[in-house]
Amino acid sequence: MVENFDPTYILFERAEQLQRAGRSKGILVPIQALGKPGVPNLVSRDVAATMARYARIMVWDALPIAEIEPITLHAAFQLRDRLVGQHVKSITVVTSAFRSRRSALVYGTVFGEAGILVRCEPVNSLEAPDRWTASWHDIQTVLEEFLKLQYYRFYVMPFLSGRLDTKDRPRID
């Protein structure tokens, strides 16, 4: 799965490398839904299609998801419903390196409840990851992702994830 919440081409490139190496039967790309799950936002779908085409991804599938806060948690529930329906037993999440711990936490918890093994494949978007302090933008990115990780670790997962039962979250038809 390409975690496509902030569309980044290098995630599609890495997914293609994994597919070419035989580590993936297909690639799932969550895209924005238009108002409700299952109805794709055409711009979001076309951006994902363009990146998949340029990355030379042969087999992929777009999954329109409703973006409801907290987005990663709600997306995980929607994705889990799809994966369970397809009898998927394991998944690799291709995501930004700075976001990878949060992704591993959320998908590991939500998918793990359904017996789906999760592996994160972090992709570094910086040319020199050991020099992230060299630019204000990189410092801002690291700080933002760190704060989001703490928000998910100490608030979302302990208090919100258990309260979201099937009637409170969007379903994919």
C-alpha positions in Angstrom: 0.0 0.0 0.0 1.3 3.5 -0.9 0.3 5.9 1.9 -0.9 8.6 -0.4 -2.2 11.2 2.0 0.5 13.7 0.9 1.0 12.6 -2.7 4.7 12.0 -3.2 6.2 10.4 -6.3 9.1 8.7 -4.6 6.6 6.5 -2.6 5.3 5.2 -5.9 8.8 4.6 -7.2 9.6 2.5 -4.1 6.3 0.6 -4.4 7.2 -0.3 -8.0 10.7 -1.5 -6.9 9.0 -3.8 -4.4 6.5 -5.0 -7.0 9.3 -5.7 -9.5 11.3 -7.6 -6.8 8.3 -9.9 -6.4 7.4 -8.6 -2.9 3.9 -7.5 -4.0 1.0 -9.0 -5.9 -0.6 -5.6 -6.3 -0.5 -2.1 -4.9 -3.3 -0.4 -3.1 -3.4 3.4 -3.2 -5.8 5.2 -0.9 -7.2 8.4 -2.6 -9.6 11.0 -1.4 -13.3 10.2 -1.7 -15.7 12.8 -2.9 -18.0 13.2 0.1 -18.3 9.6 1.0 -16.3 6.4 0.8 -16.3 4.6 -2.5 -16.8 7.7 -4.7 -13.4 8.9 -5.8 -12.3 12.5 -6.1 -11.3 12.5 -9.8 -8.4 14.9 -9.3 -7.0 12.7 -6.5 -7.5 9.6 -8.6 -5.8 11.1 -11.7 -2.8 12.4 -9.7 -2.3 8.8 -8.3 -2.7 7.4 -11.8 -0.1 9.7 -13.2 2.4 8.9 -10.5 1.7 5.2 -10.9 2.2 5.4 -14.6 5.5 7.3 -14.4 6.7 4.9 -11.8 5.8 2.1 -14.2 3.5 0.3 -11.7 1.8 -2.4 -13.6 -0.9 -3.6 -11.1 -2.5 -1.1 -8.7 -5.9 -0.3 -7.3 -7.2 3.0 -6.0 -9.3 2.9 -2.8 -11.4 6.1 -2.3 -11.5 6.8 1.5 -13.4 9.5 3.5 -10.8 11.8 5.1 -12.2 12.2 8.6 -10.0 13.4 11.5 -7.9 11.7 12.7 -7.3 10.8 9.1 -4.8 8.0 9.5 -6.9 6.1 12.0 -10.1 6.4 10.0 -8.2 5.5 6.8 -6.8 2.4 8.6 -10.3 1.2 9.5 -11.5 1.7 5.9 -8.5 0.0 4.5 -8.8 -2.9 7.0 -12.4 -3.5 5.8 -11.2 -3.8 2.3 -8.2 -6.1 3.1 -10.3 -8.4 5.3 -12.8 -8.7 2.4 -10.0 -9.7 0.1 -8.5 -12.2 2.7 -5.2 -10.3 2.8 -2.8 -11.8 5.5 0.0 -9.3 5.2 0.7 -5.8 3.9 3.7 -3.5 3.3 3.0 0.2 3.9 5.2 2.4 1.8 5.4 5.7 3.6 7.6 8.7 4.2 10.4 8.0 6.6 9.4 10.8 9.0 5.8 9.4 9.1 6.8 5.7 9.4 6.6 5.3 13.1 3.0 6.8 13.2 2.0 4.6 10.3 3.5 1.5 12.0 1.6 2.3 15.2 -1.8 2.9 13.6 -1.8 0.2 10.9 -0.1 -2.3 13.2 -2.8 -1.8 15.8 -5.8 -1.6 13.5 -4.7 -4.3 11.0 -3.3 -6.5 13.8 -6.8 -6.8 15.3 -7.9 -8.4 12.0 -4.9 -10.8 11.9 -3.1 -8.8 9.1 0.7 -8.6 9.5 2.0 -5.1 8.8 5.4 -4.1 7.6 6.5 -0.5 7.1 8.8 0.5 4.2 10.0 4.0 5.1 11.2 6.1 2.1 13.4 9.1 2.8 12.4 12.2 0.9 15.5 14.2 1.8 18.6 14.1 -0.2 20.7 14.1 3.0 18.7 12.6 5.8 21.5 13.1 8.3 21.4 16.9 7.6 17.7 17.6 8.3 18.8 20.5 10.5 20.3 22.3 7.5 17.1 23.9 6.4 14.1 25.4 8.2 11.7 23.4 6.1 13.2 20.1 7.1 13.2 21.1 10.8 9.6 22.0 10.5 8.8 18.7 8.8 10.6 16.7 11.5 8.9 18.6 14.3 5.5 18.3 12.8 5.8 14.6 12.3 7.1 14.2 15.8 4.2 16.1 17.3 1.7 14.0 15.2 3.3 10.8 16.4 2.9 11.9 20.1 -0.7 12.9 19.4 -1.5 9.5 18.0 0.6 7.6 20.6 -0.9 9.3 23.6 -4.4 10.4 22.6 -5.7 8.9 19.4 -4.7 5.2 19.9 -5.5 4.9 23.6 -8.7 6.9 23.7 -10.2 7.2 20.2 -9.4 3.9 18.4 -11.4 1.8 20.9 -14.5 4.0 20.8 -14.8 3.9 17.0 -17.1 1.0 16.5 -18.6 0.0 13.1 -21.5 2.4 13.3 -19.3 5.4 14.0 -16.9 5.1 11.0 -17.5 5.2 7.3 -17.8 1.9 5.4 -16.6 1.1 1.9 -19.4 -0.4 -0.1 
